[in-house]
C-alpha cells in the first residue's frame, strides 16, 4: 500500500509539473530605425516602438531576421526591405532572452531564468503580455556581468552621435542594473556635458550601490552640472 501511494504521488507531481510548465520568452528591441519588421521563425511582427515581446515561447532554436523597411506600411514581401540582422539563437527552457540590436545590426544578448511563479530570478515581476512593458520605470532588470557590460560599451561606441548613444544607453539602463563605476564609465563615452548629466540622472534609479554614486561626479566637468545632479538625487 505504501509503495502504491508513493507511486501515485509521484505521478500527481509529474502531471502537475507538465500542467504548469515554466515558459520561455523572447524580447527584441531595435534602436535607431523607425520602420522595421521582425521575423521569428516564420512569423512576422511589427511594432510602433520597434520592439516585440513573445511570451510562452517554445524552448529550442529560433531564427530571427530583422528588416529595415524603406516605406512605412510596407512589408518585406514587396521588395521594400533591407536585411538588418539575421541569426539563429537557442532559448533554454524557462529562460527569458532579451536582444537589443543597434542601427548597424550589432546585437547585445541578455538571458535570465524565469521562476515558476512568473518572476525573474532577480525577484522582479516578469512581463505579463506581448506589449511593451507598461511602466518601464518600475522595471529594475538585473546586474550585468563584466562580459555583458563590455559588449554594451562596444555597442554604444558604434553610435555616431551623443543623441543616438543616449537613446541606446537609456534602453540598456531600463533592462539592467549597473554599479556606480559602470555608470561613470558609460558617461565618459559621451562628448557633451549635457548628455553625461542626463545619463547620470537617468541611471541613478537602476544603480545597485547608490551610496557610492559620488564616483560619477568625476565624469562631469562643471560644478553647475554636479550641483544639478546632487539636487536631483536629493529629490529622487
C-alpha positions in Angstrom: 0.0 0.0 0.0 2.8 2.4 0.9 4.5 1.7 -2.4 1.3 2.3 -4.3 0.7 5.6 -2.5 4.3 6.8 -3.3 3.8 5.9 -6.9 0.5 7.8 -7.2 2.1 10.9 -5.5 5.0 10.8 -8.0 2.5 10.6 -10.9 0.5 13.5 -9.4 3.6 15.7 -9.1 4.7 14.9 -12.6 1.3 15.7 -14.1 1.2 19.0 -12.1 4.6 20.0 -13.4 3.5 19.4 -17.0 0.3 21.3 -16.4 2.1 24.4 -15.3 5.5 24.5 -17.1 7.8 27.4 -16.9 7.6 29.0 -20.3 10.5 30.6 -22.2 10.3 34.1 -23.5 12.0 36.3 -26.2 12.1 40.1 -26.4 13.7 42.1 -29.2 14.3 45.8 -29.5 15.8 47.6 -32.5 17.4 51.0 -31.9 17.6 53.9 -34.3 15.4 52.5 -37.1 11.8 53.9 -37.4 10.3 51.3 -39.7 11.3 47.8 -39.0 9.8 44.3 -39.3 10.9 41.4 -37.2 10.5 37.8 -38.2 10.9 35.0 -35.7 10.9 31.6 -37.4 8.0 32.0 -40.0 6.0 34.6 -38.1 6.1 38.4 -38.8 5.9 41.1 -36.1 5.5 44.8 -36.4 5.6 47.3 -33.6 5.3 51.1 -33.3 8.2 51.3 -31.0 10.4 48.8 -32.8 10.2 46.2 -30.1 8.3 42.9 -29.5 7.9 40.5 -26.6 6.9 36.9 -27.3 5.6 35.1 -24.2 5.1 31.3 -23.9 7.9 30.7 -26.4 8.8 27.1 -27.1 12.4 26.3 -26.0 14.9 25.5 -28.6 16.4 27.1 -31.7 14.7 30.0 -33.3 15.6 32.0 -36.4 15.5 35.8 -36.1 15.5 38.2 -39.0 15.1 42.0 -38.8 14.3 44.1 -41.8 14.6 47.9 -42.2 11.5 49.0 -44.3 12.0 51.8 -46.7 8.4 52.9 -46.6 6.0 52.8 -43.7 3.2 50.3 -44.0 5.0 48.1 -46.5 6.3 44.7 -45.8 9.3 42.5 -46.7 7.4 40.7 -49.5 7.2 43.9 -51.6 10.9 44.4 -52.4 10.8 47.2 -49.9 13.1 45.9 -47.1 16.8 45.7 -46.3 18.0 42.9 -44.0 19.5 44.5 -40.9 20.1 41.4 -38.7 19.9 37.6 -39.1 20.8 34.9 -36.6 19.7 31.7 -35.1 19.6 31.6 -31.3 18.9 28.9 -28.7 16.4 29.7 -26.0 16.7 27.5 -22.9 13.6 26.1 -21.2 12.3 28.6 -18.6 14.6 31.4 -19.7 13.9 34.9 -21.0 16.3 36.1 -23.8 16.4 39.8 -24.3 18.1 41.1 -27.5 18.9 44.8 -28.3 20.0 45.4 -31.9 21.7 48.7 -32.8 21.4 50.6 -36.1 24.4 48.7 -37.5 22.9 45.3 -36.9 25.0 44.5 -33.8 23.2 42.7 -31.0 23.5 42.6 -27.2 22.1 39.5 -25.5 20.8 39.2 -22.0 19.5 36.0 -20.5 17.8 35.3 -17.2 15.9 32.4 -15.7 12.1 32.7 -15.2 10.7 31.3 -12.0 7.7 29.0 -12.0 5.6 31.8 -10.3 6.2 34.1 -13.3 9.1 36.1 -11.7 12.6 36.6 -12.9 15.4 35.2 -10.9 16.3 38.7 -9.7 12.9 38.9 -8.0 11.2 41.3 -10.4 7.8 40.6 -11.9 8.1 39.1 -15.3 6.2 40.6 -18.2 2.5 39.6 -18.4 1.6 40.2 -22.1 3.1 40.7 -25.6 3.1 44.5 -25.3 6.0 46.6 -24.3 6.4 47.0 -20.6 3.6 49.1 -19.3 5.8 51.2 -17.0 9.5 50.9 -17.8 10.5 53.0 -14.7 9.2 50.2 -12.4 11.4 47.5 -14.1 14.8 47.2 -12.5 16.4 44.5 -14.5 19.4 42.5 -13.4 23.0 43.4 -12.7 25.1 42.9 -15.8 28.2 40.8 -15.9 31.6 42.3 -16.9 31.4 40.5 -20.2 27.9 41.8 -21.0 28.9 45.3 -19.9 32.0 45.2 -22.2 29.6 44.3 -25.1 27.3 47.2 -24.2 30.2 49.6 -24.2 31.3 48.5 -27.7 27.8 48.9 -29.0 27.5 52.4 -27.5 30.8 53.4 -29.1 29.5 52.5 -32.5 26.7 55.1 -32.3 27.6 58.2 -34.4 26.2 60.9 -32.1 25.6 61.6 -28.4 21.8 61.7 -29.1 21.6 58.2 -30.6 24.1 56.9 -28.0 21.9 58.3 -25.2 18.8 56.6 -26.6 20.5 53.3 -26.7 22.1 53.8 -23.2 18.6 54.5 -21.7 17.2 51.4 -23.2 20.0 49.3 -21.7 19.5 51.0 -18.4 15.8 50.2 -18.5 16.6 46.5 -18.7 19.6 46.2 -16.3 21.1 47.3 -13.1 24.6 48.9 -13.0 27.2 49.8 -10.5 28.2 53.4 -10.0 31.6 52.7 -11.6 29.8 51.3 -14.7 27.6 54.4 -14.9 30.7 56.6 -14.7 32.4 54.6 -17.5 29.3 55.0 -19.7 29.2 58.7 -19.1 32.8 59.0 -20.4 31.6 57.7 -23.7 29.7 61.0 -24.4 31.3 64.1 -25.8 29.0 66.7 -24.3 28.3 67.6 -20.7 24.5 67.8 -21.0 24.4 64.2 -22.3 26.6 63.0 -19.5 24.4 64.7 -16.9 21.2 63.3 -18.4 22.7 59.8 -18.3 23.8 60.2 -14.7 20.3 61.2 -13.7 18.6 58.5 -15.7 20.8 55.7 -14.4 20.6 56.6 -10.7 17.3 54.6 -10.1 18.9 51.4 -11.6 22.2 51.6 -9.7 22.8 48.9 -7.2 25.2 50.9 -5.0 23.6 54.3 -4.8 25.7 55.2 -1.7 28.8 55.1 -4.0 27.2 57.3 -6.6 29.6 60.1 -5.8 32.1 58.5 -8.1 30.1 59.6 -11.2 30.7 63.2 -10.3 34.3 62.7 -11.7 32.8 62.3 -15.1 31.2 65.8 -15.0 33.4 68.8 -15.9 31.4 71.7 -14.5 30.4 72.5 -10.9 26.9 73.5 -12.1 26.4 70.0 -13.6 27.4 68.4 -10.3 25.1 70.7 -8.4 22.2 69.7 -10.7 22.9 66.0 -10.2 23.2 66.4 -6.4 19.8 68.3 -6.4 18.2 65.5 -8.5 19.5 62.8 -6.1 18.2 64.7 -3.1 14.7 64.9 -4.7 14.7 61.4 -6.0 
